[in-house]
Amino acid sequence: MMVCKLRLMDEIVKRILDLADPERALEEKVSIRRGVIEVNGREFTFSRPLLISVGKASVKMANFFLKRIEPTKTIVVKPKGDEGQVQGDAEVISSGHPNPDRDSFKAGRVILNAVKSEDYDLLLFLVSGGASALMEYPLIDEEIYIRLNETLVRSGLTIQEINAVRKHVSKIKGGRLAEEAKSPVLTLIISDVPGNDLSSVGSGPTIADPTTVEDAMSVLKTLGFDLKFALPETPKNLRNSWAFKVLDNGELLSKLSSSTTNPFILTSELRGEAKDVGSIIASIYNSSTSLKRPYTLLLGGEPEVTIKGPAGKGGRNGEVCLSLLLWVSGGRFKFHAIATDGVDGNSEYAGCIVGDTTKLDKGDIRRALRDHSSYELLERIGVTVKTGPTGTNVNNVYVLTAP
């Protein structure tokens, strides 16, 4: 059972995590009968499927299929610390996130070898957020790759910019894994990318890559990172590969709205600096004279936090909450900022719940935002939410309730 630092598990948090469940989404979107998988009206036949599941939702996505089919081989790659159990015969690899480690490179080698050597007639590839770090087989030296990834993660760049680099320095991303497949490839995706660029989820191992070497080199130049050799181009067309999204942030917000009062879904594509996002949400609330209470504002996405020096314990949701408290004014409200994967930044928290009764000194807030130490302040007053790893990832959800 998931544990919350609050005295009671908040009903909105429960609802968010329930709607983010991968098995629930797959049950709604995928039909399986003997030798056939049907998705969005398209049928894929099989007798010897190779099942590969990578990402924060890898265990739950794999379990959905293992209850219904018997793959010739199953490989599941999950984050270290994820205690989810695979319900079937599988090779399970626990690897690093948000930074890849030696086990991430092992996962990349094992998966590429299976795709090239196993006897199968359908590659069933299940991918979710976190896959970029959990599975890798770099074209460059592994130590250099680790340093490059750390630079990318801390850069404040968009996920598309970050993944343009990841794809071009990898033997398996940007569609290269599908190029090695001996059969049709069916990819099912739990999207954690604002805007649902499916080629960016997990850096798109089985999806044709719209980014170019020039895009990757431009990002590397911006970061001052010189690889000193030319990168190969990724595939732009894949004839044997089909990809379908089974869940995203927008769908979650739409379903969540049905259980809230007078809901307004503002966006599922929040981006930009987290502290700016908090101030913008506050400004919408402050000026919402045309909205009649009670009402609920729903938002989702993945704000960024740019770190240029030492940082404390913090995360994007912590900074959104603190920034909102810094700028909000007037009236009763409650604000939830929840990471659906259960992990916000370098903290052990999924997020926080604050409101008009939350009292913090504005000087303390500004210092916490400056030092990227939001949770050192928020945990002190007991407003943090701790769920542990949830086995899913459809970005962050923000709910502002004005009773």
Contacts in CASP RR format, 6 or more apart in sequence:
PFRMAT RR
TARGET T0000
AUTHOR 0000-0000-0000
METHOD contacts of the structure
MODEL  1
MMVCKLRLMDEIVKRILDLADPERALEEKVSIRRGVIEVNGREFTFSRPL
LISVGKASVKMANFFLKRIEPTKTIVVKPKGDEGQVQGDAEVISSGHPNP
DRDSFKAGRVILNAVKSEDYDLLLFLVSGGASALMEYPLIDEEIYIRLNE
TLVRSGLTIQEINAVRKHVSKIKGGRLAEEAKSPVLTLIISDVPGNDLSS
VGSGPTIADPTTVEDAMSVLKTLGFDLKFALPETPKNLRNSWAFKVLDNG
ELLSKLSSSTTNPFILTSELRGEAKDVGSIIASIYNSSTSLKRPYTLLLG
GEPEVTIKGPAGKGGRNGEVCLSLLLWVSGGRFKFHAIATDGVDGNSEYA
GCIVGDTTKLDKGDIRRALRDHSSYELLERIGVTVKTGPTGTNVNNVYVL
TAP
2 9 0 8 1.000
2 17 0 8 1.000
2 387 0 8 1.000
2 388 0 8 1.000
2 390 0 8 1.000
3 386 0 8 1.000
3 387 0 8 1.000
3 388 0 8 1.000
4 10 0 8 1.000
4 13 0 8 1.000
4 385 0 8 1.000
4 386 0 8 1.000
4 387 0 8 1.000
5 349 0 8 1.000
5 379 0 8 1.000
5 382 0 8 1.000
5 384 0 8 1.000
5 385 0 8 1.000
5 386 0 8 1.000
6 353 0 8 1.000
6 382 0 8 1.000
6 383 0 8 1.000
6 385 0 8 1.000
10 336 0 8 1.000
10 353 0 8 1.000
10 385 0 8 1.000
12 336 0 8 1.000
12 399 0 8 1.000
12 401 0 8 1.000
13 336 0 8 1.000
13 338 0 8 1.000
13 350 0 8 1.000
13 353 0 8 1.000
13 385 0 8 1.000
13 387 0 8 1.000
15 256 0 8 1.000
15 259 0 8 1.000
16 252 0 8 1.000
16 256 0 8 1.000
16 336 0 8 1.000
16 338 0 8 1.000
16 340 0 8 1.000
16 397 0 8 1.000
16 399 0 8 1.000
17 340 0 8 1.000
17 387 0 8 1.000
17 390 0 8 1.000
17 392 0 8 1.000
18 24 0 8 1.000
19 252 0 8 1.000
19 255 0 8 1.000
19 256 0 8 1.000
20 247 0 8 1.000
20 252 0 8 1.000
20 340 0 8 1.000
20 390 0 8 1.000
20 392 0 8 1.000
20 393 0 8 1.000
20 394 0 8 1.000
21 60 0 8 1.000
21 392 0 8 1.000
22 57 0 8 1.000
22 60 0 8 1.000
22 61 0 8 1.000
22 64 0 8 1.000
22 128 0 8 1.000
22 190 0 8 1.000
22 246 0 8 1.000
22 247 0 8 1.000
22 391 0 8 1.000
22 392 0 8 1.000
23 60 0 8 1.000
23 61 0 8 1.000
23 63 0 8 1.000
23 64 0 8 1.000
25 190 0 8 1.000
25 246 0 8 1.000
25 247 0 8 1.000
26 61 0 8 1.000
26 64 0 8 1.000
26 188 0 8 1.000
26 246 0 8 1.000
27 64 0 8 1.000
28 246 0 8 1.000
29 39 0 8 1.000
29 40 0 8 1.000
29 244 0 8 1.000
29 246 0 8 1.000
29 247 0 8 1.000
30 37 0 8 1.000
30 38 0 8 1.000
30 39 0 8 1.000
30 64 0 8 1.000
30 188 0 8 1.000
30 246 0 8 1.000
31 37 0 8 1.000
31 38 0 8 1.000
31 39 0 8 1.000
32 38 0 8 1.000
32 65 0 8 1.000
32 68 0 8 1.000
32 69 0 8 1.000
35 45 0 8 1.000
35 46 0 8 1.000
35 47 0 8 1.000
35 69 0 8 1.000
36 43 0 8 1.000
36 44 0 8 1.000
36 45 0 8 1.000
36 46 0 8 1.000
37 43 0 8 1.000
37 44 0 8 1.000
37 46 0 8 1.000
37 69 0 8 1.000
37 122 0 8 1.000
37 124 0 8 1.000
37 186 0 8 1.000
38 44 0 8 1.000
39 186 0 8 1.000
39 188 0 8 1.000
39 244 0 8 1.000
39 246 0 8 1.000
40 244 0 8 1.000
42 242 0 8 1.000
44 122 0 8 1.000
44 184 0 8 1.000
44 186 0 8 1.000
44 242 0 8 1.000
45 121 0 8 1.000
45 122 0 8 1.000
46 69 0 8 1.000
46 121 0 8 1.000
46 122 0 8 1.000
46 124 0 8 1.000
47 121 0 8 1.000
48 72 0 8 1.000
48 119 0 8 1.000
48 120 0 8 1.000
48 121 0 8 1.000
48 122 0 8 1.000
49 69 0 8 1.000
49 71 0 8 1.000
49 72 0 8 1.000
49 120 0 8 1.000
49 121 0 8 1.000
49 122 0 8 1.000
49 123 0 8 1.000
49 124 0 8 1.000
50 71 0 8 1.000
50 72 0 8 1.000
50 73 0 8 1.000
50 114 0 8 1.000
50 115 0 8 1.000
50 118 0 8 1.000
50 120 0 8 1.000
50 122 0 8 1.000
50 123 0 8 1.000
50 124 0 8 1.000
50 183 0 8 1.000
51 62 0 8 1.000
51 65 0 8 1.000
51 66 0 8 1.000
51 69 0 8 1.000
51 71 0 8 1.000
51 73 0 8 1.000
51 74 0 8 1.000
51 75 0 8 1.000
51 90 0 8 1.000
51 124 0 8 1.000
51 126 0 8 1.000
52 74 0 8 1.000
52 75 0 8 1.000
52 76 0 8 1.000
52 111 0 8 1.000
52 114 0 8 1.000
52 115 0 8 1.000
52 123 0 8 1.000
52 124 0 8 1.000
52 125 0 8 1.000
52 126 0 8 1.000
53 59 0 8 1.000
53 61 0 8 1.000
53 62 0 8 1.000
53 74 0 8 1.000
53 75 0 8 1.000
53 76 0 8 1.000
53 77 0 8 1.000
53 125 0 8 1.000
53 126 0 8 1.000
53 127 0 8 1.000
54 76 0 8 1.000
54 77 0 8 1.000
54 107 0 8 1.000
54 111 0 8 1.000
54 125 0 8 1.000
54 126 0 8 1.000
54 127 0 8 1.000
54 128 0 8 1.000
54 131 0 8 1.000
54 134 0 8 1.000
54 135 0 8 1.000
54 202 0 8 1.000
55 77 0 8 1.000
55 78 0 8 1.000
55 79 0 8 1.000
55 127 0 8 1.000
55 128 0 8 1.000
55 129 0 8 1.000
55 130 0 8 1.000
55 131 0 8 1.000
55 134 0 8 1.000
55 135 0 8 1.000
55 202 0 8 1.000
55 393 0 8 1.000
56 78 0 8 1.000
56 79 0 8 1.000
56 82 0 8 1.000
56 97 0 8 1.000
56 128 0 8 1.000
56 129 0 8 1.000
56 130 0 8 1.000
56 192 0 8 1.000
56 341 0 8 1.000
56 389 0 8 1.000
56 390 0 8 1.000
56 391 0 8 1.000
56 392 0 8 1.000
56 393 0 8 1.000
57 126 0 8 1.000
57 128 0 8 1.000
57 129 0 8 1.000
57 190 0 8 1.000
57 391 0 8 1.000
57 392 0 8 1.000
57 393 0 8 1.000
58 76 0 8 1.000
58 77 0 8 1.000
58 78 0 8 1.000
58 126 0 8 1.000
58 128 0 8 1.000
58 131 0 8 1.000
58 134 0 8 1.000
59 76 0 8 1.000
59 78 0 8 1.000
59 82 0 8 1.000
59 84 0 8 1.000
59 85 0 8 1.000
59 86 0 8 1.000
59 391 0 8 1.000
60 391 0 8 1.000
60 392 0 8 1.000
61 126 0 8 1.000
61 128 0 8 1.000
61 188 0 8 1.000
61 190 0 8 1.000
62 74 0 8 1.000
62 76 0 8 1.000
62 86 0 8 1.000
62 90 0 8 1.000
62 126 0 8 1.000
63 86 0 8 1.000
63 87 0 8 1.000
63 88 0 8 1.000
65 71 0 8 1.000
65 124 0 8 1.000
65 126 0 8 1.000
66 74 0 8 1.000
66 86 0 8 1.000
66 87 0 8 1.000
66 88 0 8 1.000
66 90 0 8 1.000
67 87 0 8 1.000
71 124 0 8 1.000
72 118 0 8 1.000
72 119 0 8 1.000
72 120 0 8 1.000
73 91 0 8 1.000
73 114 0 8 1.000
73 118 0 8 1.000
73 120 0 8 1.000
74 86 0 8 1.000
74 88 0 8 1.000
74 89 0 8 1.000
74 90 0 8 1.000
74 91 0 8 1.000
75 90 0 8 1.000
75 91 0 8 1.000
75 93 0 8 1.000
75 107 0 8 1.000
75 110 0 8 1.000
75 111 0 8 1.000
75 114 0 8 1.000
76 86 0 8 1.000
76 90 0 8 1.000
76 91 0 8 1.000
76 92 0 8 1.000
76 93 0 8 1.000
77 92 0 8 1.000
77 93 0 8 1.000
77 94 0 8 1.000
77 95 0 8 1.000
77 107 0 8 1.000
77 111 0 8 1.000
77 131 0 8 1.000
77 134 0 8 1.000
77 135 0 8 1.000
78 84 0 8 1.000
78 92 0 8 1.000
78 93 0 8 1.000
78 94 0 8 1.000
78 95 0 8 1.000
78 134 0 8 1.000
79 94 0 8 1.000
79 95 0 8 1.000
79 96 0 8 1.000
79 97 0 8 1.000
79 130 0 8 1.000
79 134 0 8 1.000
79 389 0 8 1.000
80 94 0 8 1.000
80 95 0 8 1.000
80 96 0 8 1.000
80 97 0 8 1.000
80 103 0 8 1.000
81 94 0 8 1.000
81 389 0 8 1.000
82 94 0 8 1.000
82 389 0 8 1.000
82 391 0 8 1.000
83 389 0 8 1.000
84 391 0 8 1.000
86 92 0 8 1.000
91 110 0 8 1.000
93 103 0 8 1.000
93 106 0 8 1.000
93 107 0 8 1.000
93 110 0 8 1.000
94 103 0 8 1.000
95 101 0 8 1.000
95 103 0 8 1.000
95 104 0 8 1.000
95 106 0 8 1.000
95 107 0 8 1.000
95 133 0 8 1.000
95 134 0 8 1.000
95 135 0 8 1.000
96 103 0 8 1.000
96 104 0 8 1.000
96 133 0 8 1.000
96 134 0 8 1.000
97 130 0 8 1.000
97 133 0 8 1.000
97 134 0 8 1.000
98 130 0 8 1.000
98 133 0 8 1.000
98 153 0 8 1.000
99 133 0 8 1.000
99 146 0 8 1.000
99 149 0 8 1.000
99 150 0 8 1.000
99 153 0 8 1.000
100 133 0 8 1.000
100 134 0 8 1.000
100 136 0 8 1.000
100 145 0 8 1.000
100 146 0 8 1.000
100 149 0 8 1.000
101 146 0 8 1.000
102 142 0 8 1.000
104 133 0 8 1.000
104 134 0 8 1.000
104 135 0 8 1.000
104 136 0 8 1.000
105 136 0 8 1.000
105 137 0 8 1.000
105 138 0 8 1.000
105 142 0 8 1.000
107 134 0 8 1.000
107 135 0 8 1.000
107 136 0 8 1.000
108 135 0 8 1.000
108 136 0 8 1.000
108 137 0 8 1.000
108 172 0 8 1.000
109 137 0 8 1.000
111 135 0 8 1.000
111 172 0 8 1.000
111 177 0 8 1.000
112 137 0 8 1.000
112 171 0 8 1.000
112 172 0 8 1.000
112 177 0 8 1.000
112 180 0 8 1.000
115 123 0 8 1.000
115 177 0 8 1.000
115 180 0 8 1.000
115 181 0 8 1.000
115 182 0 8 1.000
116 180 0 8 1.000
116 182 0 8 1.000
120 182 0 8 1.000
120 183 0 8 1.000
121 183 0 8 1.000
122 183 0 8 1.000
122 184 0 8 1.000
122 185 0 8 1.000
122 186 0 8 1.000
123 178 0 8 1.000
123 181 0 8 1.000
123 183 0 8 1.000
123 184 0 8 1.000
123 185 0 8 1.000
123 186 0 8 1.000
123 206 0 8 1.000
124 186 0 8 1.000
124 188 0 8 1.000
125 177 0 8 1.000
125 185 0 8 1.000
125 186 0 8 1.000
125 187 0 8 1.000
125 188 0 8 1.000
125 205 0 8 1.000
125 206 0 8 1.000
126 187 0 8 1.000
126 188 0 8 1.000
127 187 0 8 1.000
127 188 0 8 1.000
127 189 0 8 1.000
127 190 0 8 1.000
127 201 0 8 1.000
127 202 0 8 1.000
127 204 0 8 1.000
127 205 0 8 1.000
127 206 0 8 1.000
128 189 0 8 1.000
128 190 0 8 1.000
128 192 0 8 1.000
128 201 0 8 1.000
128 392 0 8 1.000
128 393 0 8 1.000
129 190 0 8 1.000
129 191 0 8 1.000
129 192 0 8 1.000
129 201 0 8 1.000
129 202 0 8 1.000
129 341 0 8 1.000
129 393 0 8 1.000
130 192 0 8 1.000
130 202 0 8 1.000
130 393 0 8 1.000
131 201 0 8 1.000
131 202 0 8 1.000
131 203 0 8 1.000
131 205 0 8 1.000
132 163 0 8 1.000
132 166 0 8 1.000
132 173 0 8 1.000
132 202 0 8 1.000
132 203 0 8 1.000
133 149 0 8 1.000
135 172 0 8 1.000
135 205 0 8 1.000
136 145 0 8 1.000
136 166 0 8 1.000
136 170 0 8 1.000
136 172 0 8 1.000
136 173 0 8 1.000
137 170 0 8 1.000
137 171 0 8 1.000
137 172 0 8 1.000
138 145 0 8 1.000
138 169 0 8 1.000
138 170 0 8 1.000
138 171 0 8 1.000
139 169 0 8 1.000
139 170 0 8 1.000
139 171 0 8 1.000
139 231 0 8 1.000
139 232 0 8 1.000
140 148 0 8 1.000
140 169 0 8 1.000
140 227 0 8 1.000
144 227 0 8 1.000
145 169 0 8 1.000
148 165 0 8 1.000
148 169 0 8 1.000
148 225 0 8 1.000
149 166 0 8 1.000
151 223 0 8 1.000
151 225 0 8 1.000
152 162 0 8 1.000
152 165 0 8 1.000
152 166 0 8 1.000
152 219 0 8 1.000
152 223 0 8 1.000
153 162 0 8 1.000
154 306 0 8 1.000
154 307 0 8 1.000
155 162 0 8 1.000
155 223 0 8 1.000
155 306 0 8 1.000
156 304 0 8 1.000
156 305 0 8 1.000
156 306 0 8 1.000
157 219 0 8 1.000
157 222 0 8 1.000
157 304 0 8 1.000
158 271 0 8 1.000
158 304 0 8 1.000
159 193 0 8 1.000
159 194 0 8 1.000
159 200 0 8 1.000
159 302 0 8 1.000
160 193 0 8 1.000
160 197 0 8 1.000
160 200 0 8 1.000
160 211 0 8 1.000
161 215 0 8 1.000
161 219 0 8 1.000
162 219 0 8 1.000
163 173 0 8 1.000
163 199 0 8 1.000
163 200 0 8 1.000
163 202 0 8 1.000
163 203 0 8 1.000
163 204 0 8 1.000
163 211 0 8 1.000
164 211 0 8 1.000
164 212 0 8 1.000
164 215 0 8 1.000
164 216 0 8 1.000
164 219 0 8 1.000
165 216 0 8 1.000
165 219 0 8 1.000
165 220 0 8 1.000
166 173 0 8 1.000
166 203 0 8 1.000
167 173 0 8 1.000
167 174 0 8 1.000
167 175 0 8 1.000
167 203 0 8 1.000
167 204 0 8 1.000
167 209 0 8 1.000
167 211 0 8 1.000
167 216 0 8 1.000
167 234 0 8 1.000
168 174 0 8 1.000
168 211 0 8 1.000
168 213 0 8 1.000
168 216 0 8 1.000
168 231 0 8 1.000
168 232 0 8 1.000
168 233 0 8 1.000
168 234 0 8 1.000
169 216 0 8 1.000
169 227 0 8 1.000
169 231 0 8 1.000
170 176 0 8 1.000
170 203 0 8 1.000
172 205 0 8 1.000
173 202 0 8 1.000
173 203 0 8 1.000
173 204 0 8 1.000
173 205 0 8 1.000
173 234 0 8 1.000
174 199 0 8 1.000
174 203 0 8 1.000
174 204 0 8 1.000
174 205 0 8 1.000
174 207 0 8 1.000
174 208 0 8 1.000
174 209 0 8 1.000
174 234 0 8 1.000
174 235 0 8 1.000
175 204 0 8 1.000
175 205 0 8 1.000
175 206 0 8 1.000
175 207 0 8 1.000
175 208 0 8 1.000
175 209 0 8 1.000
175 234 0 8 1.000
175 235 0 8 1.000
175 238 0 8 1.000
175 241 0 8 1.000
176 205 0 8 1.000
176 234 0 8 1.000
176 235 0 8 1.000
177 205 0 8 1.000
177 206 0 8 1.000
178 185 0 8 1.000
178 205 0 8 1.000
178 206 0 8 1.000
178 207 0 8 1.000
178 235 0 8 1.000
178 238 0 8 1.000
178 240 0 8 1.000
178 241 0 8 1.000
179 235 0 8 1.000
179 238 0 8 1.000
181 206 0 8 1.000
181 240 0 8 1.000
181 241 0 8 1.000
183 240 0 8 1.000
184 240 0 8 1.000
184 241 0 8 1.000
184 242 0 8 1.000
185 206 0 8 1.000
185 238 0 8 1.000
185 240 0 8 1.000
185 241 0 8 1.000
185 242 0 8 1.000
186 242 0 8 1.000
186 244 0 8 1.000
187 206 0 8 1.000
187 207 0 8 1.000
187 241 0 8 1.000
187 242 0 8 1.000
187 243 0 8 1.000
187 244 0 8 1.000
188 243 0 8 1.000
188 244 0 8 1.000
188 246 0 8 1.000
189 198 0 8 1.000
189 201 0 8 1.000
189 243 0 8 1.000
189 244 0 8 1.000
189 245 0 8 1.000
189 246 0 8 1.000
190 201 0 8 1.000
190 246 0 8 1.000
190 247 0 8 1.000
190 248 0 8 1.000
190 392 0 8 1.000
190 393 0 8 1.000
190 394 0 8 1.000
191 198 0 8 1.000
191 201 0 8 1.000
191 245 0 8 1.000
191 247 0 8 1.000
191 248 0 8 1.000
191 249 0 8 1.000
191 394 0 8 1.000
192 201 0 8 1.000
192 249 0 8 1.000
192 302 0 8 1.000
192 341 0 8 1.000
192 393 0 8 1.000
192 394 0 8 1.000
192 395 0 8 1.000
193 200 0 8 1.000
193 201 0 8 1.000
193 302 0 8 1.000
193 395 0 8 1.000
194 249 0 8 1.000
194 268 0 8 1.000
194 269 0 8 1.000
194 270 0 8 1.000
194 271 0 8 1.000
194 300 0 8 1.000
194 301 0 8 1.000
194 302 0 8 1.000
194 395 0 8 1.000
195 268 0 8 1.000
195 269 0 8 1.000
196 245 0 8 1.000
196 248 0 8 1.000
198 204 0 8 1.000
198 207 0 8 1.000
198 243 0 8 1.000
198 245 0 8 1.000
199 207 0 8 1.000
199 208 0 8 1.000
199 209 0 8 1.000
199 210 0 8 1.000
199 211 0 8 1.000
206 238 0 8 1.000
206 241 0 8 1.000
206 243 0 8 1.000
207 238 0 8 1.000
207 241 0 8 1.000
207 243 0 8 1.000
208 235 0 8 1.000
208 236 0 8 1.000
208 237 0 8 1.000
208 238 0 8 1.000
208 241 0 8 1.000
209 234 0 8 1.000
209 235 0 8 1.000
209 236 0 8 1.000
210 236 0 8 1.000
211 234 0 8 1.000
212 233 0 8 1.000
213 230 0 8 1.000
213 231 0 8 1.000
213 232 0 8 1.000
213 233 0 8 1.000
216 231 0 8 1.000
217 231 0 8 1.000
220 226 0 8 1.000
220 227 0 8 1.000
247 394 0 8 1.000
248 268 0 8 1.000
248 394 0 8 1.000
249 268 0 8 1.000
249 300 0 8 1.000
249 301 0 8 1.000
249 394 0 8 1.000
249 395 0 8 1.000
249 396 0 8 1.000
249 397 0 8 1.000
250 265 0 8 1.000
250 268 0 8 1.000
250 300 0 8 1.000
252 340 0 8 1.000
252 394 0 8 1.000
252 397 0 8 1.000
253 265 0 8 1.000
253 268 0 8 1.000
253 298 0 8 1.000
253 299 0 8 1.000
253 300 0 8 1.000
253 397 0 8 1.000
254 265 0 8 1.000
256 263 0 8 1.000
256 298 0 8 1.000
256 397 0 8 1.000
256 399 0 8 1.000
257 263 0 8 1.000
257 265 0 8 1.000
257 296 0 8 1.000
257 298 0 8 1.000
260 296 0 8 1.000
260 298 0 8 1.000
260 399 0 8 1.000
260 401 0 8 1.000
261 294 0 8 1.000
261 295 0 8 1.000
261 296 0 8 1.000
261 401 0 8 1.000
262 291 0 8 1.000
262 292 0 8 1.000
262 294 0 8 1.000
262 295 0 8 1.000
262 296 0 8 1.000
263 295 0 8 1.000
263 296 0 8 1.000
263 297 0 8 1.000
263 298 0 8 1.000
264 291 0 8 1.000
264 295 0 8 1.000
264 296 0 8 1.000
264 297 0 8 1.000
264 298 0 8 1.000
265 298 0 8 1.000
265 299 0 8 1.000
266 284 0 8 1.000
266 297 0 8 1.000
266 298 0 8 1.000
266 299 0 8 1.000
267 299 0 8 1.000
267 300 0 8 1.000
267 301 0 8 1.000
268 299 0 8 1.000
268 300 0 8 1.000
268 301 0 8 1.000
268 395 0 8 1.000
269 300 0 8 1.000
269 301 0 8 1.000
270 277 0 8 1.000
270 299 0 8 1.000
270 300 0 8 1.000
270 301 0 8 1.000
270 302 0 8 1.000
270 303 0 8 1.000
270 396 0 8 1.000
270 398 0 8 1.000
271 301 0 8 1.000
271 302 0 8 1.000
271 303 0 8 1.000
271 304 0 8 1.000
272 303 0 8 1.000
272 304 0 8 1.000
273 303 0 8 1.000
273 304 0 8 1.000
273 305 0 8 1.000
273 306 0 8 1.000
274 303 0 8 1.000
274 304 0 8 1.000
274 305 0 8 1.000
274 315 0 8 1.000
274 316 0 8 1.000
274 317 0 8 1.000
274 318 0 8 1.000
274 319 0 8 1.000
274 320 0 8 1.000
274 323 0 8 1.000
275 319 0 8 1.000
275 320 0 8 1.000
275 322 0 8 1.000
275 323 0 8 1.000
275 369 0 8 1.000
276 303 0 8 1.000
276 323 0 8 1.000
277 303 0 8 1.000
277 320 0 8 1.000
277 323 0 8 1.000
278 319 0 8 1.000
278 320 0 8 1.000
278 321 0 8 1.000
278 323 0 8 1.000
278 324 0 8 1.000
278 327 0 8 1.000
279 323 0 8 1.000
279 324 0 8 1.000
279 326 0 8 1.000
279 327 0 8 1.000
281 297 0 8 1.000
281 299 0 8 1.000
281 320 0 8 1.000
281 324 0 8 1.000
281 335 0 8 1.000
281 398 0 8 1.000
281 400 0 8 1.000
282 323 0 8 1.000
282 324 0 8 1.000
282 326 0 8 1.000
282 327 0 8 1.000
282 328 0 8 1.000
282 329 0 8 1.000
283 327 0 8 1.000
284 297 0 8 1.000
285 297 0 8 1.000
285 328 0 8 1.000
285 333 0 8 1.000
285 400 0 8 1.000
285 402 0 8 1.000
286 327 0 8 1.000
286 328 0 8 1.000
286 329 0 8 1.000
286 330 0 8 1.000
288 295 0 8 1.000
288 402 0 8 1.000
291 402 0 8 1.000
293 402 0 8 1.000
293 403 0 8 1.000
294 401 0 8 1.000
294 402 0 8 1.000
294 403 0 8 1.000
295 402 0 8 1.000
296 399 0 8 1.000
296 400 0 8 1.000
296 401 0 8 1.000
296 402 0 8 1.000
297 398 0 8 1.000
297 399 0 8 1.000
297 400 0 8 1.000
297 402 0 8 1.000
298 397 0 8 1.000
298 398 0 8 1.000
298 399 0 8 1.000
299 397 0 8 1.000
299 398 0 8 1.000
299 399 0 8 1.000
299 400 0 8 1.000
300 395 0 8 1.000
300 396 0 8 1.000
300 397 0 8 1.000
300 398 0 8 1.000
301 395 0 8 1.000
301 396 0 8 1.000
302 316 0 8 1.000
302 395 0 8 1.000
302 396 0 8 1.000
303 316 0 8 1.000
303 319 0 8 1.000
303 320 0 8 1.000
303 396 0 8 1.000
304 316 0 8 1.000
305 314 0 8 1.000
305 315 0 8 1.000
305 316 0 8 1.000
305 319 0 8 1.000
305 345 0 8 1.000
305 372 0 8 1.000
307 372 0 8 1.000
310 371 0 8 1.000
311 346 0 8 1.000
311 371 0 8 1.000
311 372 0 8 1.000
311 373 0 8 1.000
312 346 0 8 1.000
312 371 0 8 1.000
312 372 0 8 1.000
312 373 0 8 1.000
312 376 0 8 1.000
313 346 0 8 1.000
313 347 0 8 1.000
313 373 0 8 1.000
313 374 0 8 1.000
313 375 0 8 1.000
313 376 0 8 1.000
314 344 0 8 1.000
314 345 0 8 1.000
314 346 0 8 1.000
314 347 0 8 1.000
314 372 0 8 1.000
314 373 0 8 1.000
314 374 0 8 1.000
314 375 0 8 1.000
314 376 0 8 1.000
315 344 0 8 1.000
315 345 0 8 1.000
315 346 0 8 1.000
315 347 0 8 1.000
315 372 0 8 1.000
315 374 0 8 1.000
315 375 0 8 1.000
316 339 0 8 1.000
316 344 0 8 1.000
316 345 0 8 1.000
316 396 0 8 1.000
317 337 0 8 1.000
317 338 0 8 1.000
317 339 0 8 1.000
317 344 0 8 1.000
317 349 0 8 1.000
317 350 0 8 1.000
317 351 0 8 1.000
317 352 0 8 1.000
317 396 0 8 1.000
318 337 0 8 1.000
318 344 0 8 1.000
318 351 0 8 1.000
318 352 0 8 1.000
318 374 0 8 1.000
318 375 0 8 1.000
318 378 0 8 1.000
319 369 0 8 1.000
319 372 0 8 1.000
319 374 0 8 1.000
320 337 0 8 1.000
320 398 0 8 1.000
321 335 0 8 1.000
321 337 0 8 1.000
321 351 0 8 1.000
321 352 0 8 1.000
321 354 0 8 1.000
321 374 0 8 1.000
321 378 0 8 1.000
321 383 0 8 1.000
322 360 0 8 1.000
322 365 0 8 1.000
322 368 0 8 1.000
322 369 0 8 1.000
322 374 0 8 1.000
322 377 0 8 1.000
322 378 0 8 1.000
323 365 0 8 1.000
323 369 0 8 1.000
324 335 0 8 1.000
324 354 0 8 1.000
325 354 0 8 1.000
325 355 0 8 1.000
325 358 0 8 1.000
325 360 0 8 1.000
325 365 0 8 1.000
326 362 0 8 1.000
326 365 0 8 1.000
326 366 0 8 1.000
326 369 0 8 1.000
328 356 0 8 1.000
330 356 0 8 1.000
331 356 0 8 1.000
331 402 0 8 1.000
332 356 0 8 1.000
332 402 0 8 1.000
332 403 0 8 1.000
333 355 0 8 1.000
333 356 0 8 1.000
333 400 0 8 1.000
333 401 0 8 1.000
333 402 0 8 1.000
333 403 0 8 1.000
334 353 0 8 1.000
334 354 0 8 1.000
334 355 0 8 1.000
334 356 0 8 1.000
334 400 0 8 1.000
334 401 0 8 1.000
334 403 0 8 1.000
335 353 0 8 1.000
335 354 0 8 1.000
335 355 0 8 1.000
335 398 0 8 1.000
335 399 0 8 1.000
335 400 0 8 1.000
335 401 0 8 1.000
336 353 0 8 1.000
336 397 0 8 1.000
336 398 0 8 1.000
336 399 0 8 1.000
336 400 0 8 1.000
336 401 0 8 1.000
337 351 0 8 1.000
337 352 0 8 1.000
337 353 0 8 1.000
337 396 0 8 1.000
337 397 0 8 1.000
337 398 0 8 1.000
338 350 0 8 1.000
338 351 0 8 1.000
338 385 0 8 1.000
338 396 0 8 1.000
338 397 0 8 1.000
338 398 0 8 1.000
338 399 0 8 1.000
339 345 0 8 1.000
339 350 0 8 1.000
339 351 0 8 1.000
339 395 0 8 1.000
339 396 0 8 1.000
340 350 0 8 1.000
340 390 0 8 1.000
340 392 0 8 1.000
340 393 0 8 1.000
340 394 0 8 1.000
340 395 0 8 1.000
340 396 0 8 1.000
340 397 0 8 1.000
341 350 0 8 1.000
341 389 0 8 1.000
341 390 0 8 1.000
341 391 0 8 1.000
341 392 0 8 1.000
341 393 0 8 1.000
342 349 0 8 1.000
342 350 0 8 1.000
342 351 0 8 1.000
342 387 0 8 1.000
342 388 0 8 1.000
342 389 0 8 1.000
342 390 0 8 1.000
343 349 0 8 1.000
343 350 0 8 1.000
343 388 0 8 1.000
343 389 0 8 1.000
344 350 0 8 1.000
344 351 0 8 1.000
344 375 0 8 1.000
344 396 0 8 1.000
347 375 0 8 1.000
347 384 0 8 1.000
348 386 0 8 1.000
348 388 0 8 1.000
349 375 0 8 1.000
349 378 0 8 1.000
349 379 0 8 1.000
349 384 0 8 1.000
349 385 0 8 1.000
349 386 0 8 1.000
350 385 0 8 1.000
350 386 0 8 1.000
350 387 0 8 1.000
350 388 0 8 1.000
350 390 0 8 1.000
351 384 0 8 1.000
351 385 0 8 1.000
352 375 0 8 1.000
352 378 0 8 1.000
352 383 0 8 1.000
352 384 0 8 1.000
352 385 0 8 1.000
353 383 0 8 1.000
353 385 0 8 1.000
354 378 0 8 1.000
354 383 0 8 1.000
358 381 0 8 1.000
358 383 0 8 1.000
359 381 0 8 1.000
360 377 0 8 1.000
360 381 0 8 1.000
364 377 0 8 1.000
365 377 0 8 1.000
367 373 0 8 1.000
368 374 0 8 1.000
368 376 0 8 1.000
368 377 0 8 1.000
375 384 0 8 1.000
378 384 0 8 1.000
END
